[in-house]
């Protein structure tokens, strides 16, 4: 399958404005007047479980943070962060400047609408503040369609979690995704809790 890759599709920019709007500089999405994409059905036996035996290693970013990531996953470094991909599973870290810490309200009003425009058939199920070892963060849970496979044109329904970490004018977005129904709860929790500012 064709996974999301390290492109501007994952770039997040926290910008100032009347409500300190968060705008995602992501790939184009059908504009007004065009039919919105429908959610594809989740697979009955989805692939994408991260094995319990998966080894995690420390990733140190030059942007001033560290986090545990799965060993052996394909790494792509980008000007705004890095991604780690294995088949239909992904971990994407994006760094941007921000004037203030995100809140549930600003995420709902500004981040989610941009997310819905940028990704395919997005359905948000939760936006919550969370307390993590690195400090307070915002957690966004949603499902979306994968990009069509370049050969078969098939899409997969994905489950996603995004964590928004903020410190000293810097916003780090951690995105975790896998086929809907995959059992990655423990592994995703391990990664999100391992995030530390240097």
C-alpha positions as CSV (number, residue, x, y, z in Angstrom):
1,X,0.0,0.0,0.0
2,X,1.0,3.6,-0.5
3,X,1.7,5.2,2.9
4,X,1.8,8.8,3.7
5,X,5.4,9.9,3.2
6,X,7.5,12.7,4.6
7,X,6.1,15.6,2.6
8,X,4.5,19.0,3.2
9,X,1.4,16.9,3.9
10,X,2.6,16.7,7.5
11,X,3.9,20.2,8.0
12,X,2.2,22.1,10.8
13,X,2.5,25.8,11.3
14,X,1.2,27.5,14.4
15,X,0.4,31.1,13.2
16,X,-0.8,34.2,15.0
17,X,-4.3,35.6,14.3
18,X,-7.5,36.4,16.1
19,X,-7.6,32.9,17.6
20,X,-3.9,32.0,17.1
21,X,-4.9,29.8,14.1
22,X,-3.0,26.6,13.4
23,X,-2.8,26.1,9.7
24,X,-1.4,22.9,8.1
25,X,0.7,23.5,4.9
26,X,-0.5,20.2,3.4
27,X,-1.4,18.7,0.1
28,X,-4.3,20.0,-1.9
29,X,-7.8,18.7,-1.2
30,X,-10.9,19.0,-3.4
31,X,-12.2,22.5,-3.1
32,X,-15.8,23.8,-2.7
33,X,-18.3,22.3,-4.9
34,X,-16.5,19.0,-5.3
35,X,-17.8,15.8,-3.7
36,X,-16.1,15.0,-0.4
37,X,-14.4,11.6,-0.2
38,X,-16.3,8.9,1.7
39,X,-14.7,6.7,4.3
40,X,-13.6,3.3,3.1
41,X,-14.7,0.3,5.2
42,X,-12.2,-0.9,7.7
43,X,-10.7,-4.3,7.0
44,X,-11.9,-7.3,9.0
45,X,-8.5,-8.6,9.8
46,X,-6.3,-5.5,9.4
47,X,-2.6,-5.7,9.1
48,X,-0.5,-3.2,11.1
49,X,-0.1,-4.6,14.6
50,X,3.3,-3.5,16.0
51,X,4.7,-6.8,17.4
52,X,5.1,-7.0,21.2
53,X,8.7,-8.0,20.5
54,X,9.4,-4.7,18.6
55,X,12.5,-3.0,19.8
56,X,12.5,0.8,20.2
57,X,15.5,3.1,19.9
58,X,16.1,6.7,20.9
59,X,15.7,9.3,18.2
60,X,17.3,12.6,19.0
61,X,16.1,15.6,17.0
62,X,18.3,18.6,16.3
63,X,15.2,20.6,17.2
64,X,15.7,19.9,20.9
65,X,13.8,16.8,21.8
66,X,14.1,13.0,22.0
67,X,11.6,10.1,21.5
68,X,11.6,6.4,21.2
69,X,10.8,5.1,17.7
70,X,10.6,1.5,16.3
71,X,13.9,0.1,15.3
72,X,14.2,-0.9,11.6
73,X,11.5,1.3,10.3
74,X,12.4,3.4,7.2
75,X,13.5,6.8,8.3
76,X,13.2,10.0,6.3
77,X,14.6,13.3,7.5
78,X,13.0,16.5,6.4
79,X,13.6,20.2,7.1
80,X,10.6,20.3,9.4
81,X,11.1,16.9,11.1
82,X,11.3,13.2,10.4
83,X,9.1,10.2,9.6
84,X,9.5,6.5,10.4
85,X,7.4,4.2,8.1
86,X,6.8,0.4,8.1
87,X,4.2,-0.8,5.5
88,X,0.9,0.8,6.6
89,X,2.2,2.1,9.9
90,X,3.8,5.4,10.5
91,X,5.3,7.8,13.0
92,X,5.7,11.4,11.8
93,X,7.3,14.3,13.8
94,X,6.8,17.8,12.6
95,X,8.3,21.0,14.2
96,X,7.1,24.5,13.8
97,X,7.3,27.9,15.6
98,X,4.3,28.8,17.7
99,X,3.3,32.0,19.6
100,X,1.4,30.0,22.3
101,X,0.5,26.6,23.5
102,X,-2.4,24.9,21.7
103,X,-5.6,24.4,23.6
104,X,-8.6,22.1,23.0
105,X,-10.5,25.2,21.8
106,X,-7.9,26.4,19.3
107,X,-7.4,22.8,18.1
108,X,-11.1,22.4,17.5
109,X,-11.6,25.7,15.8
110,X,-8.4,25.9,13.7
111,X,-6.4,22.7,13.6
112,X,-9.3,20.2,12.9
113,X,-10.8,22.2,10.0
114,X,-7.4,22.3,8.3
115,X,-6.8,18.6,9.0
116,X,-10.2,17.8,7.4
117,X,-9.2,19.7,4.3
118,X,-5.8,18.2,4.1
119,X,-6.4,14.5,4.6
120,X,-9.0,12.1,3.2
121,X,-12.4,11.4,4.8
122,X,-11.4,12.6,8.2
123,X,-13.6,11.8,11.2
124,X,-12.4,13.2,14.5
125,X,-13.6,11.3,17.6
126,X,-11.7,13.1,20.4
127,X,-9.7,16.2,21.3
128,X,-8.4,16.2,24.8
129,X,-5.7,17.7,27.0
130,X,-3.3,15.1,28.3
131,X,-0.6,15.1,30.9
132,X,2.6,13.4,29.7
133,X,6.1,13.2,31.2
134,X,7.1,16.1,28.8
135,X,4.3,18.3,30.1
136,X,0.8,19.1,29.1
137,X,-0.2,18.3,25.5
138,X,-3.2,18.1,23.2
139,X,-4.3,14.6,21.9
140,X,-6.4,14.4,18.7
141,X,-7.9,11.0,17.7
142,X,-9.4,10.5,14.3
143,X,-9.8,8.1,11.4
144,X,-9.0,8.8,7.7
145,X,-8.5,7.1,4.4
146,X,-5.0,6.3,3.2
147,X,-3.8,7.7,-0.1
148,X,-4.7,5.3,-3.0
149,X,-2.2,2.6,-3.8
150,X,-0.3,3.7,-6.9
151,X,-0.8,0.2,-8.5
152,X,-4.1,-1.1,-7.3
153,X,-5.8,2.3,-6.4
154,X,-7.0,0.6,-3.2
155,X,-7.3,2.6,0.0
156,X,-7.2,1.6,3.6
157,X,-9.1,3.1,6.6
158,X,-6.6,4.4,9.1
159,X,-6.7,5.3,12.7
160,X,-4.6,8.2,13.8
161,X,-3.5,9.9,16.9
162,X,-1.8,13.3,17.0
163,X,-0.1,14.8,20.0
164,X,0.7,18.5,20.1
165,X,3.7,19.4,22.4
166,X,4.7,23.0,23.1
167,X,7.7,24.6,24.8
168,X,9.3,28.0,24.4
169,X,7.7,29.0,21.1
170,X,8.1,25.6,19.6
171,X,5.3,23.2,18.6
172,X,6.1,19.5,17.9
173,X,3.4,17.4,16.3
174,X,3.6,13.7,16.8
175,X,1.4,11.7,14.4
176,X,0.9,8.0,14.8
177,X,-1.1,6.0,12.2
178,X,-2.0,2.4,11.3
179,X,-4.9,0.5,9.7
180,X,-8.1,0.8,11.7
181,X,-8.5,-2.1,14.1
182,X,-4.8,-2.7,14.5
183,X,-3.7,-3.3,18.1
184,X,-1.1,-0.7,18.8
185,X,-2.4,0.9,22.0
186,X,0.6,0.0,24.2
187,X,3.2,0.8,21.6
188,X,1.6,4.2,20.8
189,X,1.4,5.0,24.5
190,X,5.1,4.1,24.9
191,X,6.1,6.5,22.1
192,X,3.9,9.4,23.1
193,X,5.1,9.1,26.8
194,X,8.8,8.8,25.8
195,X,8.8,12.3,24.2
196,X,11.2,14.5,26.1
197,X,12.5,18.1,25.6
198,X,16.3,18.4,25.8
